[in-house]
Amino acid sequence: MAVLAHPTPAALNLIYPAAEALDGMEIWNSRYHKGSRLPLRLLRALEQLRETRPAFHGFAGIDFHKGTQDRRLSVAVEAPRTAAGILAALRDGQFTIERGPVSIPATGSLSLGEQIRFALQTSFSRMESDAVSF
């Protein structure tokens, strides 16, 4: 599987032409996205990409490099516990991104209320632009 890891705002502009070669992109990374801060700009980009590529999914990771990093973010796969079963489930989007009580489907689809809740958790003094240009 090919998944774009923790894209930066500048990389988002590059993902659209490359999307045909990818199975998805990382929409939440506890190291790069400061733990509990779900980057809504990546959810918007995922939504736009899924309009033309419905099988394109959002993934999560922890980029575990130090023992002090937040490890509460995970991908919960609904599959038999075999390599082939897990890979098939990831390709089919049969997983959720989870952190505590938060559960996000592979599609990245959140209700407006859930999006507002995540936006309000973000520190506005450090918030990056949600703008995505084409």
Backbone as CSV, one residue per row, in Angstrom:
resi,resn,N_x,N_y,N_z,CA_x,CA_y,CA_z,C_x,C_y,C_z
1,MET,0.841,-1.176,0.000,0.000,0.000,0.000,0.884,1.237,0.000
2,ALA,0.422,2.268,-0.659,1.143,3.538,-0.704,0.311,4.602,-0.005
3,VAL,0.855,5.135,1.092,0.169,6.138,1.897,1.117,7.317,2.098
4,LEU,0.659,8.515,1.782,1.467,9.707,2.008,1.481,10.002,3.502
5,ALA,2.671,9.999,4.086,2.811,10.195,5.533,2.839,11.670,5.885
6,HIS,2.095,12.024,6.944,2.014,13.364,7.536,2.319,14.501,6.552
7,PRO,1.413,14.709,5.578,1.658,15.782,4.609,1.637,17.163,5.260
8,THR,2.524,18.017,4.789,2.556,19.417,5.226,1.561,20.190,4.366
9,PRO,1.220,21.418,4.751,0.319,22.201,3.901,0.823,22.323,2.459
10,ALA,2.128,22.499,2.277,2.672,22.600,0.925,2.517,21.290,0.161
11,ALA,2.641,20.168,0.852,2.526,18.862,0.195,1.103,18.578,-0.256
12,LEU,0.124,19.202,0.383,-1.265,18.977,-0.024,-1.472,19.380,-1.471
13,ASN,-0.822,20.438,-1.905,-0.962,20.857,-3.293,-0.363,19.844,-4.256
14,LEU,0.580,19.040,-3.784,1.223,18.045,-4.624,0.473,16.719,-4.648
15,ILE,-0.377,16.484,-3.656,-1.025,15.182,-3.552,-2.098,14.972,-4.617
16,TYR,-2.758,16.044,-5.034,-3.851,15.870,-5.997,-3.387,15.231,-7.295
17,PRO,-2.303,15.690,-7.910,-1.856,15.020,-9.140,-1.289,13.618,-8.888
18,ALA,-0.806,13.357,-7.670,-0.199,12.060,-7.360,-1.195,11.058,-6.787
19,ALA,-2.421,11.480,-6.550,-3.402,10.644,-5.851,-3.670,9.319,-6.542
20,GLU,-3.582,9.266,-7.840,-3.825,8.013,-8.571,-2.846,6.924,-8.167
21,ALA,-1.652,7.311,-7.729,-0.626,6.335,-7.350,-0.678,5.986,-5.865
22,LEU,-1.616,6.588,-5.122,-1.676,6.395,-3.673,-2.958,5.684,-3.256
23,ASP,-2.869,4.985,-2.135,-4.055,4.347,-1.543,-4.667,5.241,-0.468
24,GLY,-3.914,6.225,-0.001,-4.421,7.122,1.021,-3.353,8.059,1.522
25,MET,-3.724,8.797,2.557,-2.773,9.714,3.183,-3.018,9.722,4.687
26,GLU,-1.980,10.043,5.399,-2.078,10.120,6.842,-2.766,11.441,7.190
27,ILE,-3.904,11.349,7.868,-4.624,12.559,8.238,-4.383,12.957,9.682
28,TRP,-3.785,12.047,10.467,-3.520,12.365,11.874,-2.269,11.625,12.307
29,ASN,-1.298,12.372,12.794,-0.047,11.813,13.278,0.245,12.463,14.622
30,SER,0.359,11.661,15.668,0.495,12.227,17.011,1.801,12.987,17.212
31,ARG,2.808,12.719,16.422,4.066,13.460,16.554,4.001,14.787,15.790
32,TYR,3.525,14.742,14.570,3.510,15.939,13.727,2.304,16.832,13.980
33,HIS,1.222,16.257,14.449,-0.005,17.033,14.656,-0.297,17.245,16.132
34,LYS,0.684,17.216,16.955,0.601,17.538,18.374,-0.478,16.747,19.112
35,GLY,-0.446,15.433,18.987,-1.299,14.554,19.778,-2.775,14.652,19.490
36,SER,-3.485,15.420,20.290,-4.945,15.443,20.188,-5.467,16.398,19.128
37,ARG,-4.619,17.106,18.466,-5.066,18.083,17.474,-5.246,17.447,16.100
38,LEU,-6.463,17.135,15.780,-6.785,16.579,14.470,-6.757,17.706,13.451
39,PRO,-5.900,17.638,12.430,-5.815,18.722,11.450,-7.003,18.667,10.469
40,LEU,-7.942,19.566,10.649,-9.148,19.571,9.820,-8.841,19.833,8.353
41,ARG,-7.755,20.543,8.054,-7.411,20.789,6.646,-7.135,19.471,5.923
42,LEU,-6.605,18.473,6.653,-6.352,17.176,6.040,-7.654,16.409,5.829
43,LEU,-8.614,16.582,6.716,-9.930,15.966,6.498,-10.590,16.548,5.258
44,ARG,-10.470,17.860,5.078,-11.048,18.498,3.879,-10.367,17.990,2.615
45,ALA,-9.054,17.871,2.656,-8.329,17.361,1.482,-8.744,15.919,1.192
46,LEU,-8.884,15.104,2.233,-9.328,13.720,2.046,-10.710,13.679,1.404
47,GLU,-11.605,14.515,1.881,-12.955,14.576,1.320,-12.915,14.924,-0.169
48,GLN,-12.083,15.892,-0.534,-11.960,16.281,-1.945,-11.368,15.152,-2.785
49,LEU,-10.367,14.478,-2.263,-9.743,13.377,-3.000,-10.717,12.216,-3.185
50,ARG,-11.551,11.964,-2.197,-12.510,10.856,-2.270,-13.632,11.122,-3.274
51,GLU,-13.820,12.374,-3.675,-14.827,12.662,-4.691,-14.491,11.976,-6.012
52,THR,-13.229,11.891,-6.335,-12.810,11.224,-7.581,-12.204,9.848,-7.333
53,ARG,-11.758,9.583,-6.104,-11.152,8.299,-5.747,-11.806,7.775,-4.481
54,PRO,-12.992,7.172,-4.557,-13.697,6.711,-3.359,-12.909,5.711,-2.511
55,ALA,-11.951,5.012,-3.101,-11.165,4.029,-2.350,-9.952,4.656,-1.663
56,PHE,-9.810,5.965,-1.731,-8.712,6.688,-1.079,-9.093,6.880,0.384
57,HIS,-8.225,6.472,1.316,-8.583,6.481,2.735,-7.627,7.335,3.562
58,GLY,-8.106,7.730,4.736,-7.300,8.471,5.694,-6.720,7.526,6.730
59,PHE,-5.453,7.690,7.038,-4.744,6.830,7.981,-4.211,7.661,9.145
60,ALA,-3.694,6.992,10.159,-3.099,7.657,11.311,-1.813,6.940,11.695
61,GLY,-0.949,7.658,12.393,0.295,7.054,12.850,0.874,7.806,14.023
62,ILE,1.868,7.209,14.656,2.495,7.858,15.807,3.943,8.244,15.545
63,ASP,4.561,7.756,14.478,5.967,8.066,14.188,6.812,7.936,15.445
64,PHE,6.776,6.789,16.040,7.384,6.566,17.348,8.903,6.604,17.256
65,HIS,9.477,7.742,17.674,10.922,7.904,17.682,11.487,8.059,19.090
66,LYS,10.641,8.492,20.031,11.076,8.709,21.407,10.067,8.083,22.356
67,GLY,10.551,7.588,23.479,9.679,6.964,24.457,8.671,7.907,25.091
68,THR,8.895,9.208,24.962,7.990,10.181,25.570,6.849,10.605,24.648
69,GLN,6.837,10.108,23.418,5.800,10.517,22.461,4.427,9.956,22.820
70,ASP,3.409,10.680,22.421,2.023,10.271,22.620,1.761,9.013,21.791
71,ARG,1.343,7.935,22.475,1.085,6.668,21.772,-0.395,6.290,21.830
72,ARG,-1.244,7.250,22.144,-2.659,6.926,22.302,-3.429,6.882,20.986
73,LEU,-2.823,7.235,19.890,-3.464,7.218,18.580,-3.251,5.853,17.936
74,SER,-4.315,5.259,17.387,-4.167,3.934,16.774,-5.120,3.764,15.599
75,VAL,-4.863,2.727,14.837,-5.746,2.312,13.746,-6.327,0.965,14.157
76,ALA,-7.643,0.917,14.284,-8.335,-0.320,14.666,-8.895,-0.966,13.409
77,VAL,-8.364,-2.128,13.074,-8.722,-2.824,11.839,-9.738,-3.917,12.137
78,GLU,-10.774,-3.971,11.315,-11.795,-5.007,11.439,-11.464,-6.118,10.448
79,ALA,-10.678,-7.110,10.902,-10.215,-8.158,9.994,-9.729,-9.362,10.778
80,PRO,-9.633,-10.503,10.084,-8.980,-11.659,10.712,-7.529,-11.293,11.028
81,ARG,-6.973,-11.868,12.076,-5.615,-11.536,12.493,-4.578,-12.286,11.667
82,THR,-4.593,-12.014,10.376,-3.586,-12.539,9.455,-3.071,-11.361,8.640
83,ALA,-1.870,-11.486,8.112,-1.311,-10.398,7.300,-2.217,-10.101,6.110
84,ALA,-2.678,-11.136,5.435,-3.545,-10.940,4.260,-4.871,-10.299,4.657
85,GLY,-5.440,-10.717,5.779,-6.708,-10.160,6.237,-6.590,-8.698,6.623
86,ILE,-5.520,-8.360,7.328,-5.306,-6.974,7.748,-5.053,-6.086,6.538
87,LEU,-4.224,-6.534,5.610,-3.939,-5.743,4.409,-5.210,-5.523,3.585
88,ALA,-6.022,-6.562,3.434,-7.274,-6.428,2.684,-8.204,-5.422,3.362
89,ALA,-8.291,-5.477,4.683,-9.155,-4.545,5.410,-8.656,-3.107,5.263
90,LEU,-7.348,-2.913,5.318,-6.800,-1.568,5.125,-7.116,-1.052,3.730
91,ARG,-6.937,-1.900,2.719,-7.258,-1.489,1.339,-8.730,-1.155,1.162
92,ASP,-9.604,-1.899,1.866,-11.053,-1.715,1.737,-11.602,-0.644,2.673
93,GLY,-10.753,-0.044,3.490,-11.212,0.990,4.404,-12.010,0.461,5.580
94,GLN,-11.768,-0.782,5.958,-12.477,-1.393,7.087,-11.683,-1.176,8.373
95,PHE,-11.511,0.095,8.715,-10.777,0.449,9.922,-11.221,1.821,10.399
96,THR,-10.883,2.117,11.632,-11.133,3.436,12.193,-9.854,3.950,12.835
97,ILE,-9.753,5.262,12.900,-8.673,5.924,13.616,-9.223,6.213,14.999
98,GLU,-8.485,5.820,16.039,-9.011,5.971,17.389,-8.009,6.638,18.308
99,ARG,-8.548,7.501,19.153,-7.771,8.125,20.229,-8.750,8.403,21.355
100,GLY,-8.664,7.620,22.403,-9.617,7.746,23.501,-11.032,7.501,22.997
101,PRO,-11.955,8.404,23.318,-13.340,8.210,22.877,-13.578,8.600,21.418
102,VAL,-12.549,9.143,20.760,-12.690,9.598,19.377,-12.507,8.432,18.424
103,SER,-13.411,8.305,17.476,-13.310,7.277,16.440,-13.656,7.917,15.100
104,ILE,-12.716,7.833,14.164,-12.895,8.434,12.843,-12.840,7.324,11.802
105,PRO,-13.839,7.225,10.931,-13.805,6.187,9.903,-12.705,6.463,8.875
106,ALA,-12.334,5.440,8.131,-11.299,5.561,7.101,-11.644,6.618,6.064
107,THR,-12.924,6.900,5.912,-13.361,7.925,4.959,-13.058,9.323,5.464
108,GLY,-12.823,9.456,6.773,-12.578,10.760,7.369,-13.851,11.544,7.613
109,SER,-14.981,10.952,7.341,-16.262,11.662,7.473,-16.604,11.919,8.931
110,LEU,-16.747,13.191,9.253,-17.166,13.610,10.587,-18.363,14.533,10.440
111,SER,-19.229,14.498,11.422,-20.361,15.421,11.418,-19.832,16.835,11.634
112,LEU,-20.649,17.820,11.323,-20.254,19.208,11.537,-19.941,19.448,13.014
113,GLY,-20.734,18.877,13.899,-20.496,19.027,15.330,-19.151,18.469,15.745
114,GLU,-18.779,17.301,15.196,-17.476,16.709,15.523,-16.348,17.580,14.993
115,GLN,-16.514,18.147,13.802,-15.482,19.022,13.238,-15.312,20.270,14.093
116,ILE,-16.420,20.830,14.564,-16.345,22.022,15.412,-15.652,21.691,16.725
117,ARG,-15.969,20.532,17.308,-15.329,20.127,18.558,-13.813,20.042,18.392
118,PHE,-13.359,19.450,17.285,-11.914,19.347,17.048,-11.300,20.717,16.814
119,ALA,-12.002,21.574,16.080,-11.473,22.911,15.818,-11.315,23.701,17.112
120,LEU,-12.253,23.549,18.033,-12.181,24.273,19.294,-11.080,23.753,20.210
121,GLN,-10.626,22.526,19.994,-9.528,21.980,20.788,-8.182,22.515,20.331
122,THR,-8.116,23.108,19.154,-6.870,23.596,18.585,-6.507,24.945,19.174
123,SER,-5.269,25.119,19.505,-4.781,26.397,20.003,-4.727,27.371,18.834
124,PHE,-5.511,28.442,18.895,-5.573,29.369,17.776,-4.284,30.148,17.594
125,SER,-3.467,30.258,18.625,-2.205,30.968,18.480,-1.196,30.157,17.680
126,ARG,-1.397,28.846,17.582,-0.456,27.994,16.848,-1.126,27.311,15.660
127,MET,-2.364,27.633,15.370,-3.102,26.935,14.323,-2.556,27.299,12.944
128,GLU,-2.362,26.287,12.110,-1.930,26.497,10.745,-3.141,26.821,9.889
129,SER,-2.908,27.366,8.744,-3.994,27.707,7.836,-4.734,26.458,7.402
130,ASP,-6.046,26.560,7.303,-6.861,25.464,6.774,-7.047,25.616,5.268
131,ALA,-6.428,26.608,4.672,-6.599,26.860,3.243,-5.906,25.784,2.427
132,VAL,-6.583,25.335,1.408,-6.017,24.375,0.463,-6.202,24.981,-0.914
133,SER,-5.127,25.170,-1.648,-5.256,25.724,-2.993,-4.955,24.643,-4.007
134,PHE,-5.439,24.839,-5.193,-5.249,23.846,-6.268,-4.420,24.443,-7.371
